Amino acid sequence: MEFSDEILLHILSYVPCTDLVLNVKRTCRKLATLCLDKSLTYTVLLHKDYQVSKDKVRQLMREIGKEIHQLNMAGCYWLPGSSIDHVIRCKNLVKLNLSGCHLTSLRLSKMLSALQHLRSLAIDVNPGFDASQLSSECKATLSHVLELKQTLYTPSYGVVPCCTSLEKLLLYFEILDRSREGFILSGQLMVGESNVPHYQSLRVFYARLAPGYVNQEVVRLYLAVLSDRTPENLHAFLISAPGSFAESGATKNLLDSMARNVCLDALQLPKSWINGSGLLQHLKFNNPFYFSFSRCTLSGSHLILRVINGGKDLKSLTSLNLSGCIHCLSSDSLFRKAEDYIDSSILESLVVSCCNLRHLNLSAAHHHSSESLGKHLCQLLARLRHLLSLALPVCSIANVAINTDKPPVQSVTNVVPQGLGRKIRIGVPTYTKNFLEQSNQKSQSSVFWTLLENLLFLKNLELIGSSFSSAMPRNEPAIRNSLPPCSRAQSVGDSDVAAIGQLTFLQSLTLAQLPNILTGSGLVNIGLQCQHLRTLSLANLGMMGKVVYMSALLDMLKHCRCLRDLRLEQPYFSANAQFFQALSHCSSLQRFCIISRSGTLQFDAVMSFMASCCEVIMCHMFMGESLTVCKNLQQSIVRSFQADRPALNVVIFPLLHEDLTEVIRDVPMMHLDEITLFKSRVAEEPPNLWW
């Protein structure tokens, strides 16, 4: 080989470790040596390596186990629990991620007893976990662990009481209020079990709660220990809780203690803990890098005065989440209505002070710019040249010159070129190639075009209607009715979507509730120009009674060679042969989810697609078909492809069926959290929270 070792090592770094050790290594002597280089074996990533099997794990650990210092097996739900036993060969492990893996307390005890150098651990705590089964050697290993990520599916402290040196604690509460048998669960734990001072070295505390009162009960017990004595070195305190999460006496004591004794760099609190309180003006911040005030009633004046101290230099802030903060860009929230204009001076102060923002979320609110009162929101955000991810409400990008009293609707004669050709049904605009060229021409007055011109390195973009809600929420029946879109969103159409094509480095795109999409021609421009696009989520585009953008979507998909994850949510969607034929051009596709009230599917088309696209391991379809049709298709896919695709996860079910929530609870958390359930992901967590 004429390439230098450095170049070859760089190339080999893109090859999955299992292929390196089990295949590439056997091709020649030179590669056999390079494949065992420390730069390739120090960190082994099996996360989302969907072809890895029990035998491959065993061979991998046998050949390079002693060389592995960091091992990530997160989300390997398809591997049997016995696969974890082979990790015991990795005697030098420092960092281990087993989130989503099948792990019992006995298996955990045996494994950790041999990993004396371990300093970072991520595990799930499932029903049946018993801390009393952990050996003294296991507890000795846990006593040296500095970082712990624990996902709880049952009320438990897990291994926290054993981790006496913790500096970073991440807790994900996924406990359901009822068992499969219908019994109501309780969050009561043995409180005395955790009354040891193992929090005193804590620097980062993070808790994310799924909906449900049991999760709230359990997290309060974790917080009760913190309230006794707040760690002096605590610099990041983050609690993400949906809905209402009332303060308790212990949490009030904890917050008061934090205000007196610690200086924070990252903060996120439930909305009820911030709303109406003077907490923010008492908390002290050092060099903050992350703030989340999601769904809080924080006014713009409070944001400026209490968070950025009237324009204080906050160059350290890289991530800011203001999703659902409907008043954050207005000076006074007392009498403000949704359709009122934002105060552009507040946003300008924010942009000037936080000039190094990388991640910004302003979704789930009405942020309307005025034609005469200051600059447009898009013009101000264009100054944030370092942005990598951005979430905006659709109405915020509308040009202010348009009269929003009467939503503009383009006539069909303006959309479709006149002349000879196939007949066009009146009222249903049809995508044509000529219209694509017209819609992709920049409008000189488009503030959204100007914004994206200045954010050329943006990797993640979300445009979500301010009143959008997914038809499939968490732990609840499907939503049958949705709120109407904001009137300003009526002026955002195909040409605005086409502007996204400027983002050459775009990797993830979400478009939800854009009612004025007439043909979807802008989607084709995205498919042509955004060649790095890996994740695409489209929901409720155009009129709700018909999928008006289907032709453009099919053309778009033919160009998305790098697309790995696709989520479509649209009433009356037809998952037919034409759709799956276009989708088969996405040669990198691994996961897709279709959610459609009254939607239909074609049995043979789905089977043919699954046969031709061998990389697809997740097929979720929640449609309007009968339970019998859905079950037959699901069983056929599993029976035909499960043997060759060990990670295959198939869920096909009627969207409005009463047992939908029971079906959802069996979906692997990785798929459920990343694709199946809709949510805004920009600035959802601090950057680099975990590896």
Protein Blocks (a to p, Z undefined) as FASTA:
>chain_A
ZZdfklmmmmmmmpcfklmmmmmmmmpmklmmmmmgfklmmpccfehpakbcfklmmmmm
mmmmmmpmbdcfehilmbcfklmmmmmmmmmbfbdcfehiacdfklmmmmmmmmmmbcbd
cddddehiafklpcfklmmmmmmpmbdcdddfbdcekjmmmmmmbfbdcdddfbdfbdfk
opacdfbdcfklmmcckllmpfbdcddddedjklmmmmmmmmmmmmmpccfklcbdcddd
ehjddddfklmmmmmmmmmmpccfbdcddfklmgopaklmmpccfbdcbdcfehiacdfk
lmmmmmnnooiacfkbmbdcfehiaklmcfblklpcfkbccdfklmmmmmmmmmmbfbdc
fehiacdddfkgocafklmmmmmmmbfbdcddfklmpcfkbcfkbccdddfklmpccded
ddddehiacddfklmmmmmpccfklmklmmmmmmmmbfbdcdddfkbccfbdghiacdfb
dcdddfklmmpcfklmmmmmmmmmbcbdcdehiaklmnommmmmmmmmmmmbfbdcdehe
ajfkbcfklmmmmmmmmmmmmbmbdcdddehiacdfklmmmmmmmmmbfbdcdddehiac
dfklmmmmmmmmmmbcbdcdddfbdfklmmmmmmmmmmmmmmmmmkbccddddfklcklm
mmmmmpcfklmmmmmpgcdfehkbcehkbZZ
